[in-house]
Amino acid sequence: MTLSFSPTIPFVDLTWQHAPLQEALQAVMAAVLTQGDFVLGQALTEFEANFATACGTGFGVGVGCGTDAIALGLMACGIGPGDEVILPANTFVATLIGVLRTGATPVLVDCDRATALLDLAVAERAITPRTRALVPVHLYGQLVSPQGLLELANRHGLIIFEDAAQAHLAQRDGYTAGSIGLGAAFSFYPSKNLGALGDGGMVVTTNAQVAERARSLRNYGATRKYYHTDPQGTNSRLDTLQAAVLNVKLPHLTGWNQTRSAIAQHYDRRLAPLAEHGLLPLHNAAGPGHVYHLYVVRVTPTCPIGRTELQAQLTAAGVQTGIHYPIPCHLQPAFSSLGYPPGRFPVAEALSQEILSLPMYPGLTPEQVDDVVDAMVEAVTGRQVAGVLREVMG
Ligand SMILES: *Cc1c(COP(=O)(O)O)cnc(C)c1O
């Protein structure tokens, strides 16, 4: 029998979250089973109110997933064919899919190299007389500058609709994710900062009419039973069962986000010496309000080891990593008809080759973070210094 020196550190782990909540989760699921209100039930109404309150928006409309929240939320804001919608090229494809489903024309723009967030100066240059909406993505848990967004939107009379799928309760300059724009979309995919036990999503808005329209859109376009007024209506409701689960988890979200932030600071501190070797964490411009859905570093061209090799060495050392995302939206085969050639978004394209996501979840222990960093130091500097020193010095 061999003893493994370093334990395997998975990229995603949810047991830390579910083990302590198991009894509470089973109780609320049993209650839904007894009550039988599986669709548009009581727990959904409660969770919509609770989550909207947490976001500082008046209204929440639970839908089937984050992608539907983007599509239905934009439609509820009046976005449709003939409208141009500006969004970043480096995001999860769901942002683009959601925009396309409204029938509007997506206009992709490049991002800022340090934060990987939508570059507002580039976005401004993409505005035309047909531009109706900005869809900023609060990527990795960091808000795009609320002040910058609002100034840009106000200057040009645009709607802001936030893709907040990675930014539950993220804050910046006094704003909370989802409360900057006319509306916002959240995802409750299991590994998000707040996750269901399956798919789920929500549109939040400060506007009663937008909420009303979203409610109709998710429910076959009906404004009352068997009376259908909206031809774009579909069937996309957040299950009562999932809402009940999310109600149990929501009170823990702030604490989980704080733990993510503390883990990020630990990574920042320990990875700082690798900056001179070209390994740079993405810049946090939001301060303590960054909720670190992901912790992402850049393996820049000056780094003595390439990203592929670094990732392979980490895997060999028992550390799982990810890439979010390896191919920017405009270079995905599905969207070639949009007509953006390679080289069109140089920053997004360069970042897609440099970024590496390290393990990040509240169940990660400080020792595991040290193990991840030790493996990185070893891979980048080619020396086995960090771990040995810690062993020796205790
Ligand atoms: C997860 C995610 C979505 C899509 O949410 P689903 O619930 O998976 O449909 C959209 N945008 C971003 C940025 C995401 O991370």
PDBQT file of the ligand as one rigid body, heavy atoms in Angstrom, charges set to zero:
ROOT
HETATM    1  C1  LIG A 401     -24.220  29.601 -15.412  1.00  0.00    +0.000 C 
HETATM    2  C2  LIG A 401     -24.272  30.811 -16.261  1.00  0.00    +0.000 A 
HETATM    3  C3  LIG A 401     -25.371  31.094 -17.104  1.00  0.00    +0.000 A 
HETATM    4  C4  LIG A 401     -26.461  30.108 -17.387  1.00  0.00    +0.000 C 
HETATM    5  O1  LIG A 401     -27.140  29.614 -16.326  1.00  0.00    +0.000 OA
HETATM    6  P1  LIG A 401     -27.857  28.174 -16.459  1.00  0.00    +0.000 P 
HETATM    7  O2  LIG A 401     -28.634  28.084 -15.197  1.00  0.00    +0.000 OA
HETATM    8  O3  LIG A 401     -26.790  27.149 -16.577  1.00  0.00    +0.000 OA
HETATM    9  O4  LIG A 401     -28.728  28.221 -17.670  1.00  0.00    +0.000 OA
HETATM   10  C5  LIG A 401     -25.385  32.306 -17.770  1.00  0.00    +0.000 A 
HETATM   11  N1  LIG A 401     -24.373  33.181 -17.673  1.00  0.00    +0.000 NA
HETATM   12  C6  LIG A 401     -23.297  32.936 -16.915  1.00  0.00    +0.000 A 
HETATM   13  C7  LIG A 401     -22.232  33.955 -16.842  1.00  0.00    +0.000 C 
HETATM   14  C8  LIG A 401     -23.199  31.734 -16.206  1.00  0.00    +0.000 A 
HETATM   15  O5  LIG A 401     -22.111  31.485 -15.463  1.00  0.00    +0.000 OA
ENDROOT
TORSDOF 0
